[in-house]
Structures are given as structure tokens and as C-alpha cells.
Amino acid sequence: MAGSTGRLSLQLGEVERWAVPLLWAALLAVALLGGGVVRGFEDGAAVYIVTMKQAPVSHKRLDLERFGSSRVAGGGGGGGDNPATSILRKPRHASPKSMNYGSLLVRLQNSLLKKTLRGEHYTKLYSYHYLINGFAVVLTPQQAEKLNRRKEVANIMLDFSVRTATTYTPEFLGLPEGAWVQDGGPQCAGQGVVVGLIDTGIDPNHPSFADDLTTDNYPVPAHYSGNCEVTSDFPSGSCNRKLVGARHFAASAITRGVFNASQDLASPSDSDGHGTHTASIAAGNHGIPVIVAGHHFGNASGMAPRAHIAVYKALYKGFGGFAADVVAAIDQAAEDNVDIISLSITPNRRPPGLATFFNPIDMALMSAVKDGIFVVQAAGNTGPSPKSMSSYSPWIFTVGASAHDREYNNYVVLGNNLTISGVGLAPGTDGDSMYNLIAAPHALQNYTTTPIEMSLGECQDPSHLDKDLIRGKILVCSYSIRFVLGLSSVKQALDTAKNVSAAGIIFYLDPFVLGFQLNPTPMDIPGLIIPSSDDSKIFLSYYNDSLVRDGTSDKVVNFGAVAKILGGLKPNYGSSAPKVMFYSARGPDPEDNTLANADILKPNVVAPGSSIWGAWSSRGLDSAEFTGESFAMLSGTSMAAPHIAGLAALIKQKFPSFSPAAIGSALSTTTTLSDKQGNPIMSQRTYSNPDSTQTPATPFDMGSGFANATAALDPGLIFDCSYDDYLSFLCGINGSAPVVANYTGNSCGASTMTGADLNLPSITIAVLNQSRTVTRTVTNVASDENYTVSCNAPYGVAASATPAQFFIPSGQKQLVTFVVNATMTNSSVSFGDVEFYGDKGHRVVIPFTVMSKAV
């Protein structure tokens, strides 16, 4: 099985060594023949993810490194001195013993299936053995029940679907004069660090991923052990010293009959564009010219341009993806020894069960964190409603989307002297000349008064338009929901406008297009899209009021409306950025499907996610407007997450022994809380006209704030947190002991730990009954320093810190105790912060949030 179970066949017995590739070939053949459903889906069969009780490879190896200890989960967190909570982490290297153990686990899985389902038909899709011990298999409900009764089985769960969450930003984040300088410039920034991206694949031929742009030594990191899958559309030589690994995972999708091999591509090649885009944001090469529609928009760079990229394709254009494939990708990335995992994906629904934290993806990622891998995930594009988070767990670093200060605006100036702002990467009309406006429905041949198809009003078909009537005028088209769904395209409308010799093109927004971020679209003729429904009404009112009609036939005899278009090829730089975008998912973090609040702050931070330039696949189909281009401008938390993945690579390069929690702490405690003018960061509150409804952002909008790359490389103090702490937190959830044991193999002791007790760089209390004490342990990663602690308590709360001042030597820890008292009964959320001021210039800030309060 190329890319996914292909690796498993190397660890199976002789019969299985041939069976797995043959299974992949059979599944792929079904996809090639039109996507029919394989036999395993008869009789109500489905894909199940089965977890075994025996420990996976990574846990076994780490237990051996910790002298064979078999710690029982329980007790408190607070980042004590035990080895699990130390910032220092041992290098991860696969040993022959662990490889043999992995082979043993796979043999035991196969034996279990054969014994339990003797003589019955089933289709095993994946063996997981590195982060979790389990497998994905097609079963009937009756077969699943048989497996569930076996003592070797810890957990069995139905597979579920996931989706993607969809330049100048290095300058906006201060990298050229800050973090990159500390790392030796862009030619060194991130070198030796491997960023693993689980997405839609990659275009290996894009210059953003070339390894021959410089002549200096640029070796593949010795710790990385992955490989490069070879297929007809991802040939030998596709990988290099920059793109060090590439695999694909689609077994679950193929068994469901949704995989279209001609469109989705059974290889790491990116036919969507999303994966190429996110990879270039995280670690694309520095100084790559951005040329779109013949226009030059500057040079692009990833956040860590010298870091290495490993791609694990588990998402696809036609359907998104499935958890079974994503877990296989995560498992392989961890076994390959990536340093960072970036997921610009979110589940299609909240995970079912006792708590949101218990699902195969999040639990696999928890094992990845135990293995020393920093995990970053997009918050999701389900904002601006509260509790709209799609990434829940405290061990995952969740990123929301903000705007940056570069905007591409062009304008239409109307004959009545009104000026309306639009979006369009397009030139303007010539000089100060005004041009008549003509809407497509008024320009039909044979004097037709109404368009016979909706696409005609959207300017999708020039054959019905009167070319002589339109020539030299600006063509007016409707931008409807069909554009969002991909049924109509700006490119086709541009072809129509050129075909009928229009002087330019203007799209007005259909009032039903709400909640979508309209990115500036490349146009090779003068044009724009009016992104506001209110402005579109003003534009149409002027146009309609200027029409002259025949009194008898009602035919338009004169088009009186005139306008000129001012070009949008040069960016404008505003001062109100950053601001949280309306689509970025919001907290508070839900603990379970009842939407009970968790004592955990989400998102962790925000980063640029609006109108982001990134590399685009030559096969990319996700955005019709950029088809055939080498760069695209996209928006979403999908774009924000790889910004943080790249910044994490810079931190990992400078502090190679930092734990995942330490990296997250450095990013969280050094954020920016104000815009370029020094005012509070704002947050958009509605889909429609979002700038008119924005208010100051809270931690539930932006987490700790807007990422500050340079400050994160000198955080001063670190809040560390370990796998054992996360385990104790899970054990503290009422009734969780059996689920924790099923997923982790660990027994829960007596634990009353909540999210507020985790040693996170934030304090979040969902319910404050009278009084509560929480602790935080800080570790000094700078030189010796004196610190003063200042509590800015949330409204309705009194808080004190002990000690209020302390001296902390380099490398040492300090426990700080916070006593929090409610001063009123109130169910409204209130926000404050805790600030640690160092006498050598460090300022460490953590958000302090209390929801329900009772005296």
C-alpha cells in the first residue's frame, strides 16, 4: 500500500508482506473504476478505529528511557521536578528493539482479527503502532461487537470525517529585523528542524520547496527517518534536502467509494492547492517572486525558510478526509521523527462521548506530545459564535486567524461622486475617463429583457450577450452563492468580458452571500468585486436610477450610469491590524457535548490568516480563480496555523531541548495585545459588514494575543507541562477512568485535577464557588533575574499571588500560588491577567479568566 500501509508491510509476516500492497491495489482499482463501494460496506459495515490495550512503540520506548517506571496517573500538576515535567527532553531515535516491538504489535493485531472473526470477511486498512496501538478495519456492527468483547481491545470507535479549515506576513511579524537576525538571517532560520504537515499534499516542483537556491551545505537532518513515496505523478526525485519526505493516506476514503483517483490522486501530489499553500507559509523558501495574472506582488517567504518539510497527505479535494487516514498520517509522522506537526484541519462535528478530548485524533496527538513533538492545529472557521471551537485539547496549540496590515483595495468611482471600495488584484481603467455601466441582464441579444439562466447574470456565457452593445462599457455581473460553491467563477466572467470587448468588469454581491471571506481576486483587465451587500445596494440603486427606458416596451434605451475603476495592484498598509477575523472560531473551550465549559483557554493565540499569499499547486483546483497560477491568496485559520508552525521551528532551532509545552509557553506569554496604533486588538462580531460590529477582543477571541516572533525567542520564564499532567487532567474528569485506560493503557489513581490546575500559561476557571487556590510553576530559561508578580483580577474577583516578588536563578523553578475569591455572584464572563515583570526587561503575561462566580 503505497505511502500508508506500504510501511506496514515491511513489518509483517511473509503472507501479510504481499497482502497489504495487494489490498491497496484492489482499493485503488475500485476508485479508478468510478468509486464503487468495496464489498466490506455491505450489511451496514463501516470503518472502525480499534485501540488495543498493549502500549504502543513510543510509550514503550519512553517508559524504558524512564527506567521502566509504570506511573499511575493521579495527583496534581504544577510542573514539578520529576523527569516528565522537565523542559529538557531526550532526543528521539528509533532503536532496533522498538522496531521489533512494532512488528510484534502488528502481528498481535492480525492474530486477534483472525481468531475473533474466523472465516468472516473483513478488510483491515491500517495498523497503528507508534503513537497508538490499534488498527482501522471495515466491519459489520456485529463483528465490531465481537471485537469489543475481547479482553485485548481497549476501545472501538466509528471513523469520522474532517475538513480543511481554509508573503508579507514575515515583515508584519517582525522576522527580518528580529527573529531571523537571531537565527543568522533567512538563510539559516529553522535549519535542522522538520515540520510535518498533514494536509492535501504538495507540489514538489514549486520553487518554494527547491533545495538548489543556494550552494551552501544543507543536509537532511540526521534524526529524520521518513521516506519519499514514488508514483507516476510523484516521480523519483520529487523529494530533496528541503522536501525531505512525502506520503499519502487514503484507505478509509477509498473503501467508502468517495475517492476519485483522477482528481484526488493516490500520491503525495497536491491536486487541491491547500497543502502546497500551508507548507509554503510554514517553511517555504525565502525570496520567491509572487507573480499572478502577469502582475508582480513582491517576494514570498515561509516563517522558517530554512526548515525542512515532510508531507503526509490525508485530505482531498472532493471530500476532505477521515479520521482513520489522519491518525495513520500522524502515526507515521511521529515514527519518522518530525519535530512539529501542523494540522490545518478540523472535525466536521464535535467528537461524541464523555468529553471532547477523547477522540482518536486528539489522543494520537497527545502521544505525539509525549514523544516530544509540538502540535499546532487550526481553530476552525466556525466563528464568530461563542463555543465554536473545533480543536479542544490542552496539549494541542490552537491558532485563530487575524488580519494583518496589508490590504489590496481598489475602488469604483461613480458618476454621482460616490466612491465604493472593492477587492480585486487588477489594474484600473485608463486615466480619468468615465465609462458607461451595463449589467449583463440588460445586454442580452435579441432584446431579451431577462436572463434565461442564472449564469448569464453572473457573466458566465458570452454567447447570449450583445457584443456591440457592451463594447467599451464596464460589464456589471452578479456575485452569487454559485461562486462560493464553485459553480461559477471570476475567471469565466473575465473571459466573457474580454470576449465582448468590455472596458472592465464589476461584481456586485448577492445578499445571500454571507459569512464568506472574499479574497482579492487576480484579474487581467480592470475590475473589482464589491464585498459589502450594503455597498452593492448603493451601487445597484445608482445604476438602476440612471437607466432610461422606452415608455412603451420598457426596453432600456440609454445606460446613463458611468464609473471608473481605480486599480488594486499595490497594497495599502493600515494601522488597525491585527484584528480577529469573524470566521475564526471562538472559545470558551467546550468540555463535552453538553457545551459545559472547560477550565482551558482556547484558542491559544491568533496569527495572520486573512488574505495570505502562499505557493499554489500547478494541479490546484481548490480556488478556481488561481487555477494555473503559482501563488494564491487565501484566508482561514488554515493559513494561521502554519504561521505558528514556522515560528515554533525557530524556537526549536534556538532551544532544541524545549518540550512542546515550553514552545507553546514561549509563544503564548510574549504576545502582542495592541494594534499598530497602540489600541486594543479588535474582534469582528458578525458575518455581514464585520468591521462595523467589531469590539475589543477577549481571550476567548484571541487567546493570549497576537504572536510575536521575536519576543518568543527570549521568553524569560516558561510554564512547562507534561504528558503525565495531561493524563491526570483527563483522570480528573468524572467517570473518565475507563476511557483513559482504553485510550492510554494507564490506570487512573485518585485525581481531582482540572484544567485550571494544569501548568498552562493561562488561568481559566469555569465555575468559581467562593474561593479557589491554583498554582503555577515557572522555569527561568534566561539569566538570573528578579521578578515582581502583578494580578489584574477579573471583575467580580479578588486575587493574590504568593510570592509577589522572587529571585530566580537561570534554569531554576519557582512555584507561585494564586488565591482567587469571588466578590459577587455573577454568571458573566470577566477577564484579567497576571504579569511577571523582570528587572532585566522580561515581561511575561498570562490571561486570567473567570466565568461563573458565586460568593
TORFI-814081 format. One record per residue (C-alpha): x, y, z. Coordinates in steps of 0.02 Angstrom, whole numbers, plus 50000, padded with zeros to 5 digits. Layout:
XYZ/...
END
This chain:
500005000050000/500965014849937/501285027950069/500205021350209/500125002750234/501645000850121/502685004350276/501684991650374/502064977650251/503914979050298/503464973850475/502264959550441/502494941150409/502784934250235/500934931850195/500494949450255/502004956650163/501094953349999/499314955250062/499414973550110/500044980249943/498764969249855/497394976649966/497954994149918/497964989349734/496214982149748/495544997649836/496365009049710/495654998949566/493915001649636/494235020449642/494885020449463/493345011249404/492215025049464/492235024849652/491095009949685/490955003949864/492024988949911/491244973049974/491634977550155/490244990550157/488834978050133/487664973750275/487884990350366/489764988550375/490815003950415/492585009050456/493025006850639/494585012650732/495084999350859/496305002851001/497234988851090/497694988651274/499534984751248/500655000251244/501205007251076/503025008851023/503285026751080/502585023551255/503605007751274/505205016751221/504895031651336/504495020151482/506155011451455/507045028251450/506225032451616/506995016851695/505485006051666/504325016151778/502465012251767/501755028251838/499925028051889/499025043851836/498415054851976/498945068952088/499235086752037/500185095751903/501095111851928/502645106951832/503605098551973/505375091951964/505035074351903/505865069951737/504205070251644/503965088651677/505725094451641/505925106451495/507405095951438/506925081551326/507975067051264/508225065551076/507015053650991/507865039450897/507085023150840/508015007950904/508034990250834/507104984750991/505694997050961/505584992050778/505444973650828/504134978250957/503134987250823/503164971650715/502564961550864/501084973250891/500544971650709/500644952650718/499584952650876/498294963750792/498174951950644/498054936850759/496634944950856/495644948250698/495894930550634/495394922550799/493884933650829/493194933950652/493724916750596/493014913150423/492154930150411/492534943950286/493354959950348/494564972550273/495994979050377/496514996450316/497915002050433/498964995850576/499405009350701/500855005050814/501945020150852/500845032850943/499365021550973/499225002550963/497734998850853/497054997350679/495715003550559/494594990050488/492974988150390/491734978250496/489894974950516/489114980850680/489014962650736/490874960050703/491274976150795/490314969850946/491304953550942/492944963150943/492344974651080/492084959651194/493894954051178/494984957551330/496414963551217/495334977751147/495314994251239/494175004651130/493215003950967/492515019250880/491705023350714/492785033050593/492265051250565/492565064750435/493685080150444/493925095350334/495195108750295/494995124850393/495295137450235/502255184650077/502105200050175/501725191950343/503565188950390/503785207850391/502185210550490/502775197850619/504455206750628/505515192250567/506785200750451/507395212850585/507035201650735/506915182650746/507815179150582/509275190150635/509455180050795/509485164050691/510785170850569/509605177650436/508315169150324/509685158050252/509815149450422/508095151750502/507405134750552/508825124050485/508875106550557/507025106750607/505745095850516/503955102250501/502705088450464/501125094550377/499555083950371/498575091550229/498155089150043/499925085349985/501195096349897/501805101849726/503635096249733/504115106549581/503685123349658/505205134449688/504645137149867/505215119249900/506815118549795/508475114349878/509645121649748/509365140249776/510995141549874/512655132549863/512985130250049/512835114050145/511015109650179/510915091650239/509355081850280/509255081450472/510025065450537/508595062250657/507275061650519/506935043850459/505485046150337/505495042450152/504765048649990/503385038949906/503595036649718/502115036049599/501795040649418/501265058249467/502555059849608/504095052649522/505795048449592/506755064349633/505215073849693/505955074949867/507585083849906/508515091550053/507085103950078/505595092250049/506295077550146/504795065950150/503095063450068/501745050050095/499885048550065/498465040050162/496765036450085/496235018750131/494685024150228/494155035950090/494375022749956/493375009550049/491935021950062/491895024449874/492175043149884/493955043249816/494105049149636/495845043749581/495895055349432/495505070649540/496125066049714/497735057249658/498355041949753/500035050149787/500765064549889/500435076149741/499285090649782/497765091949667/496885103849786/498165117549821/497825119250008/499305108550063/500555117349949/499935134050017/500095129350202/501805121150177/502495136950098/501825147750241/502695137050371/504365134050286/504375139550105/506005146350034/506435164650056/506295177549917/505205168249790/504375180549667/502475181049679/501845183349501/499975181249473/498975185749317/500575193549248/500735205549396/502185205349520/501625206349701/503315205449788/504285190649857/503655176749970/504455167650115/503955154850243/504105158650428/505575146650444/506285147050267/507735135450306/506715122250396/506355105650312/504625099550258/503855082250271/502135079950194/500825067350249/499345068750132/497705063450215/496505076650146/495755077549973/494865089949860/493245080449838/492785075450015/494005081750146/494635066950245/494295053750377/495005050950550/495685033650508/496795041150372/497285056150478/497785045250626/498845034650507/499695050550446/500015056650624/500705039650674/501885039350525/502475057350552/502915053550733/503825037550686/504795047450556/505395059150695/504665075650636/504895089850761/503255098750730/501555092850666/500435105750585/498605101750551/497535114250458/496045102850483/494555101850600/493235088450632/491555090450547/490685088650714/491095088250898/491795071350948/490475060751035/490735052851204/491135057851381/492185073151336/492805081851179/494595077151222/494275058451196/494385055351009/495665045850905/496475061150828/496715070950990/497305055551084/498575051350948/499185069350958/499345067751147/500525053151117/501465063850991/501695077051125/502325063651244/503585059451109/504205077551108/503275083850954/502485101250956/500725100150884/499845115150808/498065114850740/496895127350658/495505133350772/494205131350634/493195143350528/491575141850627/491605158950714/491075171350771/489885162350889/490495157951064/490975139751094/491285137050909/492995128950937/493455113550837/495125110050924/494915106351107/496355098051196/497625107151306/499095097651229/498655104751057/499185122551016/497625130150936/497775145250821/496435157850772/496515169550623/496855188150620/497055201250486/498735209150452/499015227050397/499225224150210/497645226250106/497345226049920/495895237849893/495315245249731/493855257049707/492455261349589/492085279849573/490275282649516/489605296849413/488705303849565/490415305949650/490165291249767/491695280149793/491445261749839/492835250349899/493095233449816/494285218849808/495235214049652/497045211549607/496755221349448/497295236949353/496175252149343/495315259649192/496295272249088/496565289349164/495085299549224/493895293649088/492175287949145/491395272649064/489575267849046/488985253449155/487955239249080/487265224449177/487305207549090/485405205149100/485185221449002/486425216148867/485625200348801/485445197548615/483775199248526/483155211948653/482805198848785/482315207748944/482765194249072/484165181649076/483595164149033/484895156449151/485625162349316/487375160449244/487025174249118/486805187049257/488455180549325/489285183449155/489735165149132/489175163548949/489595176748817/488595168248679/486955176448732/487685193948756/487625208148629/489455211948597/489105228148504/488065234648648/489385230548779/490955235748684/491895249448779/490755248648932/491045241349105/490105224949120/489125222649282/488915204849348/488105196549499/489245187649625/488075174249694/488235159049806/488655149249647/490385157249650/490645151149829/490085133549779/491235133349628/489805132649501/490295149649431/491995158049426/492765175149411/493955168349279/492495163349168/491705180449191/493355188649143/493405178048985/491635183748948/492085202048973/493585200648858/492565191048729/491295205248717/492645218948723/492105226448889/493195240348961/493125232149133/492055221749249/491185224849416/490375211449525/489035216449649/488715204849797/487145194449803/486325197549975/486315178750009/488225177850009/488545179850196/489925173250306/491235171050169/492895179950161/493075187049985/494915187349945/495625199449817/495495190249652/496765191549510/496075199949355/497005204149195/495775217949149/495115232449255/493895225249381/493355222649561/492125213649674/491075224249792/491195213549951/489835222550050/487985219050023/487565236750082/488795244549959/488115233149824/486365240149856/487025257849840/487915253349677/486365245049604/485245259349657/486345271649562/486395260249411/484515257249405/484075275449436/485165280349287/484315268749161/483205276749030/481815265448967/480615265948822/478895270948885/478005257648781/479145242448780/480075245948943/481665242048848/483235250948909/483675263948779/485075272748871/486335267249002/486625283149100/487685276349242/489545279449224/491055274549328/492935272349329/493945259149418/495475263449521/496745249249517/497165237449660/498875230749614/499795239949751/499455236049933/498875248350064/499545247250240/498305250950378/498565254050562/497095244450636/497905227250622/497955214550691/496105210950718/495215194350744/494265188850590/492405184950601/492625167050541/493945162450670/493205150050796/492935156450973/493045149751150/492665145751283/493265128251256/491835115651275/492215100651384/490855089551312/489315088751202/488265097551335/489385112651299/489945113051480/491415124751494/493155117751514/494445126451625/495545128251471/495865143551365/495575141551178/496185147451057/497975148651118/498475163251006/497995171450842/499115173550690/498915180650514/497555171150421/496705183850308/497215186550126/498825176650139/499945173949987/500615156349976/501275144049848/499965135949737/500005118849657/500075117649468/498665104849489/497715115249617/495825115549597/495275122249767/495165140349708/494605142049528/495205160049523/497015154449543/496985139349428/498605138849331/499465151549443/500995147849551/500355157949701/498655160649778/497905171949910/496815162550035/496015165950204/495605155050352/496285147850513/497115135250395/498295149350348/498575154850528/499125137850595/500655135750482/501245153150531/501385146550708/502155130050649/503535140250566/503815151150719/503895135450826/505275129150712/506285144950750/506055141950937/506505123550917/508085128550824/508635140350962/508055129251107/508195111351040/507845103851213/506205113251240/504695102151270/503115105051165/502335114251314/503875125251331/503755130251148/501905134151170/502275144151327/503585154651238/502325158751101/500915162451224/501745173351357/502585185251235/501105190151126/500565207351069/498935213951141/498775230151043/498685235350861/499945246050768/499195261850843/499325255251019/497455252251036/496695235751096/496585222050965/494815221650896/493725206750853/492425205850715/490735200150782/489615196750630/489665188950457/488875204150374/489895220250372/491045213450507/492085229350528/490545238950583/490225227150729/491965224450798/492335226650983/493915223951088/494495205851079/494425194851233/495475179351270/494035168951200/494315177651033/496215178551028/496875167551169/498455175351239/498545187751095/499405190150929/501005180150905/502635189950925/504015180050840/505495189850907/504915190551088/504545171851085/506405168451061/506775176751229/505285172251340/506175173651508/505015161851603/504215145751541/502655136451600/503015118151567/501755103951563/502005085251536/501075070251469/500815064351648/499995081051690/498805079351542/498435061551596/498005067351772/496875080651698/495935067551596/495795056551750/495025071151843/493505071151726/492075062451814/491845044651752/493365045251638/494415031251712/493835017551592/494025028951440/495765034651494/496295016651518/495585011951348/496505025751256/498145026451351/498345009951442/498595019751604/497585016951761/496865032251846/497275035052028/496315047352135/496395063552035/495405079452064/496435089051938/495515101151823/496075111651677/496395126151795/497675115351886/498685111551730/500285121751722/499665131451571/500185149251525/498425155051569/497185153451713/495395149051666/494065145051796/492355139951729/491475139551898/492135149052049/491215144252207/491785156552340/493645153152337/494945143052245/496825140852250/497825137352092/499695135952068/500895138951926/502715133851914/503855144751809/505585139951746/506905152951705/507655149951531/508625166351533/509945173051653/509675175951840/508285188551866/507145196551995/505275196051958/503755205252025/502025197152005/500515208351973/498735201451973/497445211251873/495945201451935/494385199251827/492835209351876/491955201552024/493525192852084/494925196452208/496585187852181/498295187452263/499955179452217/501235171952335/502655176052323/502315193052250/504185195052217/505545182152190/507315179752129/507535165152010/509235158751951/509455152951772/508745135551744/507805135151910/505955133851951/504805144452059/503085139552124/501805153752128/500155151452221/498605161352174/497125163052292/495555167852196/493975173852287/492285178352214/491685195552271/489965194252190/488755181552119/488775183651932/488665172251779/489505184551660/491255180651600/492595192751657/494405194251604/496035199851683/497855194651676/499385190551779/501015199351737/502775194251786/503965209151773/505815205151767/507155217851812/508115213351654/506715217651536/505685201851526/503795203951537/502795187951547/500895189651534/499575176051553/497675178451532/496585176351686/494765171851652/493325167851769/491605163251703/490275159151833/490565166652007/489655163752172/490035171152344/
END
